[in-house]
Each structure stands twice: as C-alpha cells, then as structure tokens.
Amino acid sequence: MASETVRCGRGLGGWLAAGLGVVLALIGLVLVVGGAWLLVLGGTPYYLAAGAGLLAAGWLLFRGRLLGAWVYAAVFVGTLVWAVGEVGLKGWPLVPRVIGPAVLFALTMAVVPALSTSTMARRLALGGLAGLAALLVIGGVAIGWANRSPGAKPLPAQTLAMHDPSPLQAGGDWPAYGGSYAAQRYSPLAQITPNNVGRLERVWLAHTRDLPSERAKDKYGAETTPLKVGDSLYLCSAKNVLIALDPGNGRERWRYDPKVSDDWIPYTAACRGVSYFAQPGADPATACATRIVEGTLDGRLIAVDARTGQPCAGFGRGGQVDIKQGMGTVSPGMVAITSPPVIVRGVIVTGQQVLDGQDNDAPSGVIQGFDAVTGQQRWAWDLGRPGQTAPAAPDVTYTRGTPNMWTTATADEALGLVYLPMGNSAVDYWSSDRSPQENFYANSLVALDVTTGQPRWRFQATRKDVWDYDLGSQATLVDFPTAAGPVPAVVLPSKQGDVYVLDRRTGQPLTPVLDRAVPQGGVEPAQRARSQPFSGYHTLARPALSERDMWGMSPIDQMICRIQFRRAAYQGAYTPPEAKRRWVPTTTTCPTITG
C-alpha cells in the first residue's frame, strides 16, 4: 500500500512536513477547544470534529507518517461537504469555510513526496492538487452561475405616471432635494439612456475649497445633492459654504460662507442639500425674490439671494435665524441641521439633529416653522406642550430630550401638510423616563398642518423603541392604485426594511399592516411593547440570524464569532437590551453585538 513505503531519513522536505504538522496541530488544538465550547453552547459539532482531525493529521505528519496527509485529506473533503450543506453555493459565505482549509490541503499534498517514495502516493497527491484546481475553477463557475443577477425588467410606462403636488417640478430643473417636495426622485429627461450611459465623459470638475482643519480632518463628509434651477446649480459644502455654479462649465458664480466653527461639528460635518424659494408676486429683479435657504451645523437658517449669494437683509437678522432660541442650554455639537428644510405655502419647516445617547436632558426635538420671506417664527410643535404651537415666550424652554427629525421631510402643497419622519427620544436604549407624548409620536411619520403646526395624524413604525429604529429616510408622495381608483399616498420606508403605504390625507394604511408578537424581557420588561407593526405589503428585512450567518476571515475567526453569537441574547427582531450579557439588537453580523 502507498502508506507503507516511507522515507527513513529526514531531509529538507521531511522537516517541512514536520513544520506543517506543527501548524496543523496548533490550529487543531484551537478548533478542539473552541469547538467543544461551541458544542456546549448548542452550536455545530464541525469545529470539534475538524479540530480533532487536524490534531491527528498534525501529529502523524510531525512523526513523518504519510497517513497524516490522508487524514487531513479526509478532513478537507468533510469540510467541503459541511460548507456546501450550510450555505449552498453562496460565494462570499464559502470564503472563511473553504479557502483556508484549501491552502492547507495544497500544502499537505505538496509534502507527500517527502514522506513516501511510493509512486501511488505521489500520484494520489498530484491528483489531489489537480482536483483542487479543478474544484476551484468549476466551483467558481458554479457559484457565479448560482448567484447571477436576473437583470432588471423594464416597467410599463404607465406605472411611472405620478401626479406631483409640488409647485416646482423635476424635469429640466431639479428644484428640491428629492427632485421636488414629493421626493419621487424621478426625472422625465430621456437624453441619457441605458444604451448610451456608458459613453458619458466628464466635462468639468469643481471643488468646494472647503477643506477640514487638522482637528476636523476625520469628521468631514461629502453628502450634498445639488439643486438645478434655471441656469444655476446650488449646493453646500461640509461646513455649510453655499456655492452657485454654472452647470455648463462648472465655473463658480458666487459663494457665501456662514462661518461655522469646528466646535459645532457633531458626528460629521455634513450638509445634505439646500432649498430654493421663489417669493410669489415679487419682481424677479428685486433682491431675494428668489432665494437659497440652508440649515447650518450650528443651528441657523441662512437665506441668500439666488442670483448673487448676498444675505437677504429682510430675513431674520441680516439673513439668518437662530433656531436654538427657546431650547435652553445647547452645548456645541449637540444641535445641528444637516438636512435641507422644506418650504410649504411660504413656511420653512425644519427639524434638527440632536446627538444620540449623550444626555437625558438633551435639547428639544421641537419642529419649527418660519416665514420664508421675513424669517419670523410662525409656530413650534413641541411634544411637551400638546395643543400649543405658538412660539415659546422668552421665559419658556421647549421640552428637552424629545424625539427629533434629523432627516428630510416631504410636503404636499395642495393639502398644506408636511410629513415628518421622526426619530427617538434623547436616550436611545432606555425608555423608562419617556412621557406618554414621546411614546406616542416617537418613530412615527407625523403629518403637520403647515399653517398651524398642529399634527393631523401619525403612523408609528416602532413602539417604545430601544433599538435606534428612528425613521431615517425621506417619505415619497405617489398616486397609489386601488379598486376605487388612484389614492394620494405616501410611501414610508423604515430602518427595519419595511415599506408602508398610507393615505397621505388621513394616515390610514392602504396596504396590510401586521401586528406581531415580539420578544419580551430585557432590562425594562414592563416597558416593552407586546407587539410591533410589520408591513404586509413589502419588506427588505433580512431573515432572523442563525449561527451559520456569522462571519470571519478564517475558520478560527468564524468559530469565535459563532461563540459570541451563541453567548449573546438573541430572539430575532426586537430582542430587548440586556445588561448582564451581550445582546444582538438587529439582524446584523457579530461585530455589532452590544455589551
């Protein structure tokens, strides 16, 4: 037999085989210890079995025994069967399961000639290497075929026809962050097509010239979406420098720097966009008849002339309004406007980002409305003052720690409603201190009457949130087909991946909303909602995690990740936070296990 003809002495090849044996034995020892732990926790027995095989193979190779190579070959074949059984032909999940063992298999087969003079043994080793090469080629082709994209199917033209209630429409212009205040993000322009987009060439390049200082170099973000109105592009830089460009050649027409201090940079210095407003009935030649409005990182609204970039003198004080008035003490960086405000019926509506998890007594999440011409405050929607939307008196502070809207709102000019995707209260992962009003409006899409600031309706996507499931996406206004004909609707995506379709006049769901029981317990068992809403229409949510979903670049790394997952609290979506052990708050991979 091939295994009986062995070399008696140890040359260089023999020492290489012995070294490989040590490596296999060490890896096997780690897998045996970790695999036993994982098995006790209820995990797969693979790592324990594979570790034992590697220990045996390593010992035999160290002793110069050919049998060690065949033992490892058996372990490798078992690994392939187990890996495909766990994840099928999904390429990326196969990487940590197969690549490392395949390298060790190639090395093991390469040292066989140093262990035996048998022609049969050498042929088997060479066949093993050839088989591995064929496996990589054929497996790669099979994986590519199994994971190929089916390709996009063109939609019928009639499904794209949507009424837009916005006064300024997307087309030759892009007058709002989402195309218009309906946020449909659709342009009817047809010059660029799937057939010619690959032939586009860059015509010009413009720089904002807003470079970070040494202290802010790791906190700059490029997030702006320019507006195109008439013959100008309007955008903002990371620290709110307003810029107008010639869209034909990229040349700068004007710039205005509101001089935001680095002290006010929150997580990131970012400005997602600006807003455009044309004053009804104003002479176009008059200063600020058309204006650009932005919110700043230090909590100001800035209005400048769209033609010249000069501040609008009649807006607030010298072209700016401080939205922090009435918020009490505001430390630099705690309050920032990073999303463009919406302007509906001449009212600028803005929320603000408030830093998460810093202080239970954080500044208010109050939503405010300001006259787009004068900057005068029209109203303030403060959750702690139900029914009162008049601007706060000088001695009144807006309720602190309330949910805020950091993202972008949507608006219906015809209905006079603005749709606010609300976030959570100031302390994301602790809910016992929240008021009934906070619990009612947090994580909800709220429709406000833009003339009064009073809420018309709300749809809540998460009840008593302790998972940071604030609504982070701008909603979209559409005409939704029903048996009774098209209904003016708003499409709301959630962080969980659910998509809800609501009648935007009333907030009533137009598609099924399921109420499902969710896990209980955690650090505040009395606070946890018994059930949560789930979309019965469409969801992008991932399936519940299992041990096989854990990631790692090597078998050892992945085994450790599996152990962490098995030790953590996880009952699927809405697993409550725990204090005595780590917990998995969302359907993510183990690096975000919270402890």
VEXDREN-2710 file (C-alpha; in Angstrom, 1 decimal):
% VEXDREN-2710
k/r/px/py/pz
1/MET/0.0/0.0/0.0
2/ALA/1.1/3.6/-0.6
3/SER/1.1/4.3/3.1
4/GLU/3.6/1.6/3.9
5/THR/6.5/2.8/1.8
6/VAL/8.0/5.7/3.8
7/ARG/11.4/7.5/3.9
8/CYS/13.6/6.6/6.9
9/GLY/15.6/9.8/7.0
10/ARG/14.6/13.5/7.2
11/GLY/15.8/15.8/4.5
12/LEU/14.5/19.4/3.9
13/GLY/11.2/18.0/2.7
14/GLY/10.8/16.0/5.9
15/TRP/11.4/19.0/8.0
16/LEU/8.9/21.0/6.0
17/ALA/6.4/18.2/6.6
18/ALA/7.1/18.2/10.3
19/GLY/6.7/22.0/10.4
20/LEU/3.4/21.7/8.6
21/GLY/2.4/19.1/11.1
22/VAL/3.1/21.5/13.9
23/VAL/0.9/24.2/12.2
24/LEU/-1.9/21.7/11.7
25/ALA/-1.7/20.5/15.3
26/LEU/-1.8/24.1/16.7
27/ILE/-4.8/25.0/14.5
28/GLY/-6.5/21.7/15.5
29/LEU/-5.9/22.5/19.2
30/VAL/-7.6/25.9/18.9
31/LEU/-10.5/24.3/17.0
32/VAL/-10.9/21.5/19.5
33/VAL/-11.1/23.9/22.5
34/GLY/-13.3/26.4/20.7
35/GLY/-15.4/23.7/19.1
36/ALA/-16.1/22.0/22.4
37/TRP/-17.2/25.3/23.8
38/LEU/-19.4/26.0/20.8
39/LEU/-20.9/22.5/21.1
40/VAL/-21.8/23.0/24.8
41/LEU/-23.5/26.3/23.8
42/GLY/-25.6/24.3/21.3
43/GLY/-23.6/25.0/18.2
44/THR/-22.3/22.9/15.3
45/PRO/-20.1/19.9/16.1
46/TYR/-18.0/20.6/13.0
47/TYR/-15.2/22.6/14.6
48/LEU/-14.6/20.0/17.3
49/ALA/-14.5/17.2/14.8
50/ALA/-12.3/19.1/12.4
51/GLY/-10.0/20.1/15.2
52/ALA/-9.6/16.5/16.3
53/GLY/-8.8/15.5/12.7
54/LEU/-6.2/18.3/12.4
55/LEU/-4.6/17.2/15.7
56/ALA/-4.3/13.7/14.4
57/ALA/-3.0/14.8/11.0
58/GLY/-0.5/17.2/12.5
59/TRP/0.9/14.6/14.9
60/LEU/1.3/12.0/12.2
61/LEU/2.9/14.5/9.8
62/PHE/5.3/15.5/12.6
63/ARG/6.2/11.9/13.0
64/GLY/6.9/11.6/9.3
65/ARG/3.9/9.4/8.7
66/LEU/2.2/9.5/5.3
67/LEU/-1.1/8.6/7.0
68/GLY/-1.2/12.2/8.3
69/ALA/-1.7/13.5/4.7
70/TRP/-4.6/11.2/4.1
71/VAL/-6.2/12.1/7.4
72/TYR/-6.1/15.8/6.5
73/ALA/-7.5/15.0/3.0
74/ALA/-10.5/13.3/4.7
75/VAL/-10.9/16.4/6.9
76/PHE/-10.8/18.7/3.9
77/VAL/-13.4/16.6/2.0
78/GLY/-15.6/16.6/5.1
79/THR/-15.2/20.4/5.3
80/LEU/-16.4/20.9/1.7
81/VAL/-19.5/18.8/2.3
82/TRP/-20.3/20.6/5.5
83/ALA/-19.7/24.1/4.0
84/VAL/-21.9/23.5/1.0
85/GLY/-24.5/22.0/3.3
86/GLU/-24.5/25.1/5.5
87/VAL/-24.5/27.9/2.9
88/GLY/-25.0/26.2/-0.5
89/LEU/-23.2/27.9/-3.4
90/LYS/-23.1/31.4/-1.9
91/GLY/-19.6/32.6/-2.8
92/TRP/-18.9/35.0/0.0
93/PRO/-20.0/32.8/2.9
94/LEU/-17.9/30.0/1.5
95/VAL/-14.7/32.0/1.8
96/PRO/-14.0/31.5/5.5
97/ARG/-15.2/27.9/5.4
98/VAL/-13.1/26.7/2.4
99/ILE/-10.2/29.0/1.4
100/GLY/-8.0/28.4/4.5
101/PRO/-8.6/24.7/4.5
102/ALA/-7.9/24.5/0.8
103/VAL/-4.5/26.2/1.2
104/LEU/-3.6/23.7/3.9
105/PHE/-4.7/20.9/1.7
106/ALA/-2.4/22.1/-1.1
107/LEU/0.5/22.3/1.3
108/THR/-0.2/18.8/2.7
109/MET/-0.3/17.3/-0.8
110/ALA/2.9/19.1/-1.7
111/VAL/4.9/17.4/1.2
112/VAL/3.7/13.9/0.3
113/PRO/6.8/13.2/-1.9
114/ALA/8.9/13.9/1.2
115/LEU/7.0/11.3/3.2
116/SER/7.0/8.4/0.7
117/THR/8.8/7.0/-2.3
118/SER/5.6/5.3/-3.4
119/THR/4.6/6.1/-7.0
120/MET/1.0/5.6/-6.0
121/ALA/1.2/8.1/-3.1
122/ARG/2.8/10.7/-5.4
123/ARG/0.1/10.1/-8.0
124/LEU/-2.6/10.5/-5.4
125/ALA/-1.1/13.7/-4.1
126/LEU/-0.7/15.1/-7.6
127/GLY/-4.3/14.0/-8.3
128/GLY/-5.4/15.8/-5.1
129/LEU/-3.7/19.1/-6.3
130/ALA/-5.3/18.7/-9.8
131/GLY/-8.6/18.0/-8.2
132/LEU/-8.3/21.1/-6.0
133/ALA/-7.5/23.3/-9.0
134/ALA/-10.5/21.8/-10.9
135/LEU/-12.7/22.3/-7.9
136/LEU/-11.7/26.0/-7.7
137/VAL/-12.4/26.5/-11.4
138/ILE/-15.6/24.5/-11.6
139/GLY/-16.8/25.8/-8.2
140/GLY/-16.1/29.4/-9.2
141/VAL/-18.2/28.9/-12.4
142/ALA/-21.0/27.2/-10.5
143/ILE/-21.0/29.9/-7.8
144/GLY/-21.1/32.6/-10.4
145/TRP/-24.0/31.0/-12.2
146/ALA/-25.9/30.4/-9.0
147/ASN/-25.5/34.0/-7.9
148/ARG/-26.0/35.7/-11.3
149/SER/-28.3/38.7/-11.4
150/PRO/-31.5/38.1/-13.2
151/GLY/-31.3/41.6/-14.6
152/ALA/-33.8/44.4/-14.3
153/LYS/-37.1/44.2/-16.0
154/PRO/-38.4/47.4/-17.6
155/LEU/-41.5/48.8/-16.1
156/PRO/-44.5/49.6/-18.2
157/ALA/-44.6/53.3/-19.0
158/GLN/-48.0/53.8/-17.4
159/THR/-46.7/52.7/-14.0
160/LEU/-44.3/55.7/-13.9
161/ALA/-47.0/58.3/-14.4
162/MET/-47.5/60.1/-11.0
163/HIS/-49.1/63.4/-10.1
164/ASP/-46.8/65.7/-8.2
165/PRO/-48.5/68.3/-6.0
166/SER/-45.2/70.3/-5.7
167/PRO/-45.2/73.9/-7.2
168/LEU/-41.8/73.2/-8.7
169/GLN/-41.4/70.0/-10.7
170/ALA/-38.4/67.9/-11.6
171/GLY/-37.6/67.9/-15.3
172/GLY/-35.3/70.4/-16.9
173/ASP/-34.7/71.5/-13.3
174/TRP/-34.1/69.6/-10.1
175/PRO/-35.5/72.2/-7.6
176/ALA/-35.6/70.2/-4.4
177/TYR/-33.5/67.5/-2.6
178/GLY/-35.7/64.6/-3.8
179/GLY/-36.4/66.2/-7.2
180/SER/-39.5/68.0/-5.8
181/TYR/-41.1/68.1/-2.4
182/ALA/-42.9/64.9/-3.4
183/ALA/-39.5/63.2/-3.2
184/GLN/-40.2/60.9/-6.2
185/ARG/-36.6/61.1/-7.3
186/TYR/-37.7/60.6/-10.9
187/SER/-36.7/62.7/-13.9
188/PRO/-38.6/62.6/-17.2
189/LEU/-35.5/63.5/-19.1
190/ALA/-34.7/60.9/-21.8
191/GLN/-31.4/62.0/-23.4
192/ILE/-29.4/59.6/-21.2
193/THR/-30.4/56.0/-21.7
194/PRO/-29.2/52.6/-20.6
195/ASN/-27.7/52.3/-24.1
196/ASN/-25.6/55.4/-24.0
197/VAL/-24.8/56.0/-20.4
198/GLY/-21.5/54.0/-20.7
199/ARG/-20.3/56.6/-23.2
200/LEU/-20.6/59.6/-20.9
201/GLU/-17.5/61.7/-20.4
202/ARG/-16.6/64.2/-17.7
203/VAL/-17.0/67.7/-19.0
204/TRP/-15.9/69.7/-15.9
205/LEU/-14.9/69.3/-12.3
206/ALA/-15.5/71.8/-9.5
207/HIS/-14.0/72.0/-6.0
208/THR/-15.8/73.4/-2.9
209/ARG/-12.5/74.5/-1.5
210/ASP/-13.9/73.8/2.0
211/LEU/-11.1/71.8/3.4
212/PRO/-11.0/70.5/7.0
213/SER/-8.7/71.9/9.7
214/GLU/-6.4/69.5/11.5
215/ARG/-8.8/69.0/14.3
216/ALA/-11.7/68.2/11.9
217/LYS/-9.9/66.1/9.3
218/ASP/-11.7/62.9/10.3
219/LYS/-15.1/64.5/10.6
220/TYR/-15.8/65.8/7.1
221/GLY/-18.5/64.2/4.9
222/ALA/-19.4/64.9/1.2
223/GLU/-23.2/64.4/1.2
224/THR/-24.7/67.3/-0.7
225/THR/-27.2/66.8/-3.5
226/PRO/-27.1/69.9/-5.7
227/LEU/-30.2/71.7/-6.9
228/LYS/-30.5/72.8/-10.5
229/VAL/-32.8/75.8/-11.1
230/GLY/-32.7/77.8/-14.3
231/ASP/-29.1/78.3/-15.3
232/SER/-27.5/77.6/-11.9
233/LEU/-26.5/74.7/-9.7
234/TYR/-26.8/75.3/-5.9
235/LEU/-25.0/73.3/-3.3
236/CYS/-23.5/73.4/0.1
237/SER/-20.1/72.2/1.4
238/ALA/-19.5/70.1/4.5
239/LYS/-19.4/73.2/6.7
240/ASN/-22.3/75.0/5.0
241/VAL/-20.5/77.2/2.5
242/LEU/-23.2/78.0/-0.1
243/ILE/-22.0/77.8/-3.7
244/ALA/-23.6/78.5/-7.1
245/LEU/-22.1/77.0/-10.2
246/ASP/-22.7/77.4/-14.0
247/PRO/-24.0/74.0/-15.0
248/GLY/-22.5/74.3/-18.4
249/ASN/-18.9/74.7/-17.4
250/GLY/-18.7/74.3/-13.6
251/ARG/-17.5/77.9/-13.0
252/GLU/-18.3/79.4/-9.7
253/ARG/-20.9/82.2/-9.8
254/TRP/-20.8/83.1/-6.2
255/ARG/-20.2/81.6/-2.7
256/TYR/-21.3/82.6/0.8
257/ASP/-19.6/81.3/3.9
258/PRO/-21.7/81.4/7.1
259/LYS/-18.5/80.9/9.2
260/VAL/-19.5/77.7/11.1
261/SER/-17.0/76.9/13.9
262/ASP/-15.4/73.4/14.1
263/ASP/-16.8/73.3/17.7
264/TRP/-20.2/72.7/16.3
265/ILE/-19.4/69.7/14.2
266/PRO/-21.4/66.7/15.5
267/TYR/-20.6/63.2/14.3
268/THR/-19.8/64.5/10.8
269/ALA/-19.6/67.9/9.2
270/ALA/-22.2/67.3/6.5
271/CYS/-24.8/69.3/4.6
272/ARG/-27.2/67.1/2.5
273/GLY/-28.6/70.0/0.5
274/VAL/-30.3/73.4/0.3
275/SER/-33.8/74.7/-0.5
276/TYR/-35.0/77.0/-3.2
277/PHE/-37.8/79.5/-2.8
278/ALA/-39.4/82.0/-5.2
279/GLN/-41.4/84.7/-3.5
280/PRO/-44.9/84.8/-5.1
281/GLY/-45.7/88.0/-6.9
282/ALA/-42.2/89.5/-6.3
283/ASP/-40.4/91.4/-9.1
284/PRO/-37.7/89.0/-10.3
285/ALA/-35.3/91.8/-10.4
286/THR/-35.8/92.5/-6.7
287/ALA/-33.1/91.3/-4.3
288/CYS/-34.0/87.9/-2.8
289/ALA/-37.1/87.5/-5.0
290/THR/-35.6/84.0/-5.4
291/ARG/-33.5/82.7/-2.6
292/ILE/-31.5/79.8/-1.3
293/VAL/-32.1/78.6/2.2
294/GLU/-30.0/76.2/4.2
295/GLY/-29.7/75.0/7.8
296/THR/-26.3/75.0/9.4
297/LEU/-24.3/72.8/11.8
298/ASP/-24.6/75.4/14.5
299/GLY/-28.4/75.6/14.3
300/ARG/-29.1/78.6/12.0
301/LEU/-31.3/79.1/9.0
302/ILE/-29.4/81.1/6.3
303/ALA/-31.2/82.9/3.3
304/VAL/-29.2/84.3/0.4
305/ASP/-30.2/85.8/-2.9
306/ALA/-30.2/83.1/-5.5
307/ARG/-28.6/85.4/-8.1
308/THR/-25.9/87.0/-6.1
309/GLY/-25.3/85.0/-2.9
310/GLN/-25.8/88.0/-0.8
311/PRO/-27.7/87.5/2.5
312/CYS/-31.3/88.5/2.5
313/ALA/-31.4/91.5/4.8
314/GLY/-35.1/91.2/5.5
315/PHE/-34.8/87.6/6.7
316/GLY/-34.3/87.4/10.4
317/ARG/-31.3/89.4/11.4
318/GLY/-29.0/90.1/8.5
319/GLY/-30.2/87.0/6.6
320/GLN/-30.2/84.4/9.4
321/VAL/-32.4/83.0/12.1
322/ASP/-31.2/81.1/15.2
323/ILE/-33.4/78.0/15.6
324/LYS/-31.9/77.4/19.1
325/GLN/-33.9/80.2/20.6
326/GLY/-36.1/78.6/23.3
327/MET/-34.1/75.4/23.6
328/GLY/-32.2/76.4/26.7
329/THR/-28.6/75.4/27.2
330/VAL/-27.2/73.9/24.0
331/SER/-23.6/72.7/24.0
332/PRO/-21.7/73.0/20.7
333/GLY/-22.3/69.9/18.6
334/MET/-25.5/68.9/20.3
335/VAL/-27.8/70.5/17.8
336/ALA/-27.2/70.6/14.0
337/ILE/-29.3/71.0/10.9
338/THR/-27.8/68.6/8.4
339/SER/-30.8/68.1/6.0
340/PRO/-32.4/70.7/3.8
341/PRO/-35.6/72.2/5.2
342/VAL/-38.9/72.1/3.2
343/ILE/-40.8/75.2/2.2
344/VAL/-44.6/74.8/2.0
345/ARG/-47.1/77.6/1.4
346/GLY/-44.3/80.1/2.2
347/VAL/-43.3/78.4/5.5
348/ILE/-39.9/77.0/6.1
349/VAL/-40.2/73.8/8.2
350/THR/-37.1/72.4/9.9
351/GLY/-36.2/69.9/12.5
352/GLN/-32.6/69.3/13.7
353/GLN/-30.2/66.5/14.6
354/VAL/-29.7/66.1/18.4
355/LEU/-26.8/63.9/19.4
356/ASP/-28.0/60.4/20.4
357/GLY/-27.3/58.8/23.8
358/GLN/-25.4/61.7/25.3
359/ASP/-27.8/63.2/27.9
360/ASN/-31.3/62.5/29.1
361/ASP/-31.7/66.3/29.3
362/ALA/-30.6/66.9/25.7
363/PRO/-32.0/69.9/23.7
364/SER/-35.6/69.6/22.4
365/GLY/-36.5/67.9/19.2
366/VAL/-39.0/70.7/18.6
367/ILE/-40.1/71.2/14.9
368/GLN/-40.4/74.8/13.9
369/GLY/-42.0/76.8/11.1
370/PHE/-40.6/80.2/9.9
371/ASP/-41.9/82.7/7.3
372/ALA/-39.8/82.1/4.2
373/VAL/-39.7/85.9/3.5
374/THR/-39.2/87.5/6.9
375/GLY/-37.8/84.6/8.9
376/GLN/-40.4/85.3/11.6
377/GLN/-41.3/82.2/13.6
378/ARG/-44.8/81.1/12.7
379/TRP/-45.2/78.1/15.0
380/ALA/-43.3/75.5/17.1
381/TRP/-44.5/71.9/17.5
382/ASP/-43.2/70.8/20.9
383/LEU/-44.3/67.4/22.1
384/GLY/-44.3/68.5/25.8
385/ARG/-46.8/71.2/25.1
386/PRO/-49.7/69.4/23.4
387/GLY/-52.1/71.7/21.6
388/GLN/-49.8/74.7/21.9
389/THR/-47.9/75.7/18.8
390/ALA/-47.4/79.4/19.3
391/PRO/-43.7/80.3/19.5
392/ALA/-42.4/79.9/23.1
393/ALA/-42.3/83.0/25.3
394/PRO/-38.8/84.2/26.3
395/ASP/-39.1/82.5/29.7
396/VAL/-40.2/79.2/28.3
397/THR/-37.9/76.3/27.2
398/TYR/-39.0/73.7/24.7
399/THR/-39.4/70.3/26.3
400/ARG/-35.9/68.7/26.5
401/GLY/-35.0/65.3/25.3
402/THR/-37.9/64.8/23.0
403/PRO/-37.8/63.0/19.7
404/ASN/-36.3/64.9/16.8
405/MET/-36.4/64.8/13.0
406/TRP/-32.8/64.8/11.7
407/THR/-33.7/63.6/8.2
408/THR/-35.6/65.3/5.3
409/ALA/-39.3/65.9/5.4
410/THR/-41.8/65.7/2.4
411/ALA/-44.6/68.1/1.7
412/ASP/-47.9/68.4/-0.1
413/GLU/-48.6/72.0/-1.2
414/ALA/-52.2/71.3/-2.1
415/LEU/-53.1/69.7/1.3
416/GLY/-50.9/72.0/3.2
417/LEU/-49.2/69.1/5.0
418/VAL/-45.6/68.4/5.8
419/TYR/-44.6/64.8/6.5
420/LEU/-42.0/64.4/9.3
421/PRO/-40.1/61.1/9.7
422/MET/-39.5/61.3/13.5
423/GLY/-36.6/59.8/15.5
424/ASN/-36.4/58.6/19.1
425/SER/-36.1/60.4/22.4
426/ALA/-32.7/61.5/23.7
427/VAL/-31.6/58.2/25.3
428/ASP/-31.9/55.6/22.6
429/TYR/-31.6/52.4/24.6
430/TRP/-33.6/53.3/27.8
431/SER/-37.3/54.1/27.8
432/SER/-38.5/54.3/31.4
433/ASP/-38.1/58.1/31.5
434/ARG/-40.2/58.9/28.4
435/SER/-43.5/60.7/28.6
436/PRO/-46.8/59.4/27.1
437/GLN/-46.5/62.1/24.3
438/GLU/-43.0/60.9/23.5
439/ASN/-44.1/57.3/23.3
440/PHE/-47.0/58.3/21.1
441/TYR/-45.0/60.3/18.4
442/ALA/-41.5/58.7/18.5
443/ASN/-40.5/56.7/15.4
444/SER/-43.7/57.9/13.6
445/LEU/-44.4/59.6/10.4
446/VAL/-46.3/62.7/11.5
447/ALA/-48.3/64.9/9.2
448/LEU/-48.3/68.6/10.4
449/ASP/-50.6/71.3/9.2
450/VAL/-48.1/73.8/7.9
451/THR/-50.3/76.8/8.7
452/THR/-50.8/76.0/12.4
453/GLY/-48.1/73.5/13.3
454/GLN/-50.8/71.1/14.7
455/PRO/-50.5/67.4/14.0
456/ARG/-53.2/65.9/11.7
457/TRP/-52.2/62.3/12.0
458/ARG/-49.4/60.0/12.8
459/PHE/-48.3/56.4/11.8
460/GLN/-45.9/54.7/14.2
461/ALA/-43.5/52.2/12.8
462/THR/-41.9/51.2/16.2
463/ARG/-43.4/51.2/19.6
464/LYS/-41.3/52.2/22.6
465/ASP/-38.1/52.0/20.6
466/VAL/-34.8/50.9/22.3
467/TRP/-33.1/49.8/19.1
468/ASP/-32.4/53.1/17.4
469/TYR/-35.1/52.4/14.9
470/ASP/-35.7/56.1/14.1
471/LEU/-37.2/56.9/10.7
472/GLY/-34.1/57.9/8.7
473/SER/-35.5/58.1/5.1
474/GLN/-37.5/60.8/3.4
475/ALA/-41.0/59.5/2.5
476/THR/-42.3/59.7/-1.1
477/LEU/-45.7/61.0/-2.4
478/VAL/-47.3/58.9/-5.0
479/ASP/-50.7/58.1/-6.5
480/PHE/-51.4/54.6/-5.3
481/PRO/-53.7/52.4/-7.4
482/THR/-56.8/50.9/-5.6
483/ALA/-60.0/49.3/-6.6
484/ALA/-61.7/52.7/-6.2
485/GLY/-59.0/54.5/-8.3
486/PRO/-55.8/56.2/-7.5
487/VAL/-55.4/57.5/-3.9
488/PRO/-53.0/60.2/-2.9
489/ALA/-50.5/58.2/-0.8
490/VAL/-47.2/58.5/1.0
491/VAL/-44.7/55.6/0.9
492/LEU/-42.7/55.2/4.1
493/PRO/-39.6/53.0/4.4
494/SER/-38.4/52.1/7.8
495/LYS/-34.9/51.2/9.2
496/GLN/-36.1/47.6/9.6
497/GLY/-36.6/47.4/5.8
498/ASP/-40.4/47.5/5.9
499/VAL/-42.3/49.6/3.3
500/TYR/-45.7/51.1/4.3
501/VAL/-48.2/52.8/2.0
502/LEU/-50.5/55.3/3.7
503/ASP/-53.3/57.6/2.6
504/ARG/-51.5/60.9/2.9
505/ARG/-54.7/62.7/3.8
506/THR/-55.6/60.6/6.8
507/GLY/-52.6/58.3/7.6
508/GLN/-54.7/55.2/7.1
509/PRO/-52.8/52.2/5.7
510/LEU/-53.6/51.4/2.1
511/THR/-51.7/48.1/2.3
512/PRO/-51.7/45.4/5.0
513/VAL/-50.0/46.2/8.3
514/LEU/-49.5/43.2/10.5
515/ASP/-49.3/43.3/14.3
516/ARG/-47.0/40.5/15.5
517/ALA/-45.9/39.5/19.0
518/VAL/-42.2/40.3/19.7
519/PRO/-39.7/39.1/22.3
520/GLN/-40.1/40.3/25.9
521/GLY/-37.8/40.7/28.9
522/GLY/-34.6/42.7/29.0
523/VAL/-33.6/45.4/31.4
524/GLU/-37.1/47.1/31.3
525/PRO/-39.6/44.2/30.9
526/ALA/-42.5/46.4/31.9
527/GLN/-41.7/48.9/29.1
528/ARG/-41.6/46.5/26.2
529/ALA/-44.5/46.6/23.8
530/ARG/-46.1/43.2/23.4
531/SER/-46.3/43.5/19.6
532/GLN/-44.9/45.6/16.8
533/PRO/-46.1/46.6/13.3
534/PHE/-44.8/44.8/10.3
535/SER/-45.5/45.6/6.7
536/GLY/-47.7/43.0/4.9
537/TYR/-47.0/44.8/1.6
538/HIS/-43.2/44.6/1.1
539/THR/-40.1/44.3/3.2
540/LEU/-36.4/44.3/2.7
541/ALA/-35.8/42.9/6.2
542/ARG/-33.3/40.1/6.4
543/PRO/-34.4/36.7/7.9
544/ALA/-33.6/36.1/11.6
545/LEU/-29.9/35.4/12.2
546/SER/-28.6/32.0/12.9
547/GLU/-25.2/30.7/13.8
548/ARG/-24.3/30.0/10.2
549/ASP/-24.7/33.7/9.3
550/MET/-21.7/34.6/11.5
551/TRP/-18.7/36.0/9.6
552/GLY/-14.9/35.6/9.9
553/MET/-12.0/35.6/7.5
554/SER/-10.8/32.2/8.7
555/PRO/-12.4/29.1/10.3
556/ILE/-11.0/30.2/13.7
557/ASP/-12.3/33.7/13.3
558/GLN/-15.7/32.5/12.3
559/MET/-15.8/30.0/15.2
560/ILE/-15.1/32.8/17.6
561/CYS/-17.9/34.8/16.1
562/ARG/-20.2/31.8/16.4
563/ILE/-19.3/31.5/20.1
564/GLN/-20.1/35.2/20.6
565/PHE/-23.4/34.8/18.9
566/ARG/-24.4/31.8/21.0
567/ARG/-23.5/33.6/24.2
568/ALA/-25.4/36.7/23.3
569/ALA/-29.1/37.3/23.9
570/TYR/-30.9/37.0/20.6
571/GLN/-34.6/36.2/19.9
572/GLY/-34.9/37.7/16.5
573/ALA/-36.2/41.1/15.6
574/TYR/-36.8/43.4/18.6
575/THR/-34.6/41.4/21.0
576/PRO/-34.7/43.6/24.2
577/PRO/-31.5/45.1/25.5
578/GLU/-29.8/43.2/28.4
579/ALA/-27.3/44.4/31.0
580/LYS/-25.8/41.1/32.2
581/ARG/-24.8/39.7/28.8
582/ARG/-24.3/40.9/25.3
583/TRP/-27.3/41.2/23.0
584/VAL/-27.8/41.4/19.3
585/PRO/-30.1/44.4/18.7
586/THR/-30.7/44.0/14.9
587/THR/-30.2/41.4/12.2
588/THR/-26.6/42.2/11.7
589/THR/-23.3/40.2/12.0
590/CYS/-21.5/39.7/15.2
591/PRO/-19.2/42.7/15.2
592/THR/-22.2/44.8/16.3
593/ILE/-23.1/42.6/19.2
594/THR/-23.7/45.1/22.0
595/GLY/-22.5/44.5/25.5
END
